[in-house]
Amino acid sequence: MKLILYMTITANGYIAKENNQTPWNEDTWSSYYRIARQYKAIIIGKKTYEIMKEFNDFEKIGNPFVIILSTSLSEKSDNLIVVKSIEETIKILNERGFKEVLICGGSKLNSSFLKENLMDEIILDIDSKIFGNGIPLFNKTDNDLRLSLISVKKISDKLYQTYYKVVKDAKDETTQTSSLIS
C-alpha cells in the first residue's frame, strides 16, 4: 500500500494559522478537492476531522473511507473509523485492500507518519501566502526524509504544486528521474 501525504502550505511552510484557520484562495481549495477525490481512503486527525465535518468537506471530496487517528473521539459509520494507533490504521487499510491512501491530517499526524517512515510520496500545494505564525507541516522531530522531486506544476498565479517521492534507500535516489513542468 502506498501512503501519500498531501497538504497545502504557505511559502514559509505553515499548514494553518495558530487558530487552525486556513484562509486559502479559491484555486487552492479547488486543487485540494480535485486531488482528494482521486483517492478512496484518507487518514486524518481529530482537529482535521472536526474542521472537515463543519465545512461538509467529506461530501466535496466524494465521501472516501476515512480513518481518524484519535484517542478521544468515538464516532463510527460505514465510511468512518476512529483508531488509536498507526499500526491499527495500516492493518484496517490493508484488510480493506486499499492500494493508495492519502494522509491529510495536521502537524501531529504528519509527524507520526514521518517518525515511522511510512510515507511513500508527498504532494505539497504551495499557496502564495506567508503566515507570521502558524502550524508547521511537521511538529519538531529528529526524523529526516530524503525526497526526490517528481514534478513541479503551476496551478495558477497563486498556487504551485510540488510532487516528491520519498527516498527509502540509496538506489531510489540515483534511479529516480525528475521533471520540471511549468
C-alpha positions in Angstrom: 0.0 0.0 0.0 1.2 3.5 -0.9 0.8 6.3 1.6 0.8 9.8 0.1 1.0 12.9 2.3 -1.0 15.7 0.7 -1.0 19.2 2.3 -1.3 22.8 1.4 1.4 25.0 2.9 2.3 28.7 2.8 5.5 29.8 1.2 7.1 29.7 4.7 5.8 26.2 5.4 2.7 26.6 7.6 -0.4 24.4 7.1 -2.7 26.7 9.1 -2.7 29.7 11.3 -2.2 29.1 15.0 -6.0 29.2 15.5 -6.4 26.4 12.9 -7.8 28.8 10.2 -6.8 28.0 6.6 -7.6 31.1 4.6 -6.5 29.6 1.3 -7.6 31.1 -2.1 -10.2 29.5 -4.4 -7.5 27.9 -6.6 -6.1 26.2 -3.5 -9.4 24.7 -2.4 -10.2 23.6 -5.9 -6.8 21.8 -6.1 -7.5 20.1 -2.7 -10.9 18.8 -3.7 -9.6 17.6 -7.1 -6.7 15.7 -5.6 -8.6 14.3 -2.6 -11.4 13.0 -4.9 -8.8 10.7 -6.6 -8.4 8.6 -3.5 -10.8 6.1 -2.0 -9.4 6.5 1.5 -7.9 9.2 3.7 -6.2 9.4 7.1 -6.8 12.5 9.3 -6.5 13.6 12.9 -9.2 14.8 15.2 -8.8 18.5 14.5 -8.9 18.0 10.8 -11.9 15.8 11.1 -13.8 18.4 13.1 -12.9 21.2 10.5 -13.8 19.0 7.5 -17.1 18.0 9.1 -18.0 21.6 9.9 -17.5 22.6 6.2 -19.0 19.5 4.7 -15.7 18.6 3.0 -16.3 14.9 3.0 -19.1 15.2 0.5 -17.0 17.7 -1.6 -14.2 15.0 -1.9 -16.5 12.2 -2.8 -17.1 10.6 0.7 -14.0 8.5 0.9 -13.3 5.9 3.6 -12.0 7.9 6.5 -9.7 6.8 9.3 -9.3 9.3 12.1 -6.4 8.9 14.5 -7.6 10.0 17.9 -7.6 8.8 21.5 -10.7 10.9 22.4 -13.2 10.5 19.5 -15.6 7.6 19.3 -17.6 8.2 16.1 -18.1 5.4 13.6 -20.1 4.8 10.5 -19.8 2.6 7.4 -17.3 5.0 5.9 -15.5 6.3 9.0 -13.5 4.6 11.7 -11.6 6.1 14.7 -8.4 4.3 15.7 -5.8 4.9 18.3 -2.6 3.9 16.5 -0.8 4.0 13.2 -0.5 0.2 13.4 -4.3 -0.2 13.7 -4.7 2.2 10.8 -2.4 0.2 8.5 -4.0 -3.1 9.5 -7.5 -1.8 8.6 -6.5 -0.3 5.3 -4.6 -3.5 4.3 -7.6 -5.6 5.3 -9.9 -3.5 3.1 -7.5 -3.7 0.2 -6.6 -0.1 -0.4 -3.7 0.4 -2.7 -3.2 4.2 -2.3 -4.2 6.2 0.7 -4.0 10.0 1.3 -2.7 11.3 4.6 -4.2 14.8 5.0 -4.0 15.4 8.7 -2.3 18.0 10.8 1.2 18.6 12.0 1.0 16.0 14.8 -0.4 13.3 12.5 2.1 14.1 9.7 4.9 13.8 12.3 3.7 10.4 13.4 3.9 9.0 9.9 7.3 10.7 9.4 8.6 9.1 12.6 7.5 5.7 11.4 9.0 6.3 7.9 5.6 5.3 6.3 5.2 8.0 3.7 5.9 7.0 0.1 5.1 10.2 -1.6 4.4 13.8 -0.7 2.3 16.3 -2.6 2.5 19.9 -1.5 0.3 22.7 -2.8 2.2 25.9 -2.1 -0.1 28.8 -1.6 1.2 32.3 -2.3 0.8 33.4 1.3 3.1 33.8 4.3 1.7 33.5 7.8 3.6 35.3 10.6 2.8 32.4 13.0 1.2 29.1 12.4 1.1 25.4 12.5 4.1 23.8 10.7 3.9 20.9 8.2 5.6 18.7 10.8 5.9 19.0 14.6 9.5 19.1 15.7 11.1 15.7 15.3 14.5 14.2 15.0 13.5 12.3 11.9 14.6 13.4 8.4 13.3 12.5 5.0 15.1 12.4 1.7 13.0 13.4 -1.2 13.3 13.1 -4.9 11.4 15.7 -6.9 9.0 14.2 -9.4 7.4 17.4 -10.7 6.5 21.0 -10.1 3.3 22.3 -11.6 2.0 25.8 -11.8 -1.7 25.6 -10.9 -2.3 29.4 -11.0 -0.5 32.7 -10.3 -1.3 32.0 -6.6 -0.5 28.2 -6.4 2.2 25.7 -7.2 2.1 22.0 -6.6 5.3 20.0 -5.9 5.3 16.2 -6.0 8.0 14.2 -4.4 8.9 10.5 -4.0 10.2 9.6 -0.5 13.7 8.1 -1.0 13.7 5.0 1.2 17.2 3.7 0.1 20.2 4.9 -1.9 19.3 3.2 -5.1 15.9 5.0 -5.2 17.7 8.3 -5.1 20.0 7.5 -8.1 17.4 6.0 -10.3 14.6 8.5 -9.8 14.1 10.9 -12.7 12.8 14.3 -12.0 11.0 16.6 -14.4 10.0 20.3 -14.1 6.6 21.1 -15.6 5.6 24.7 -16.0 
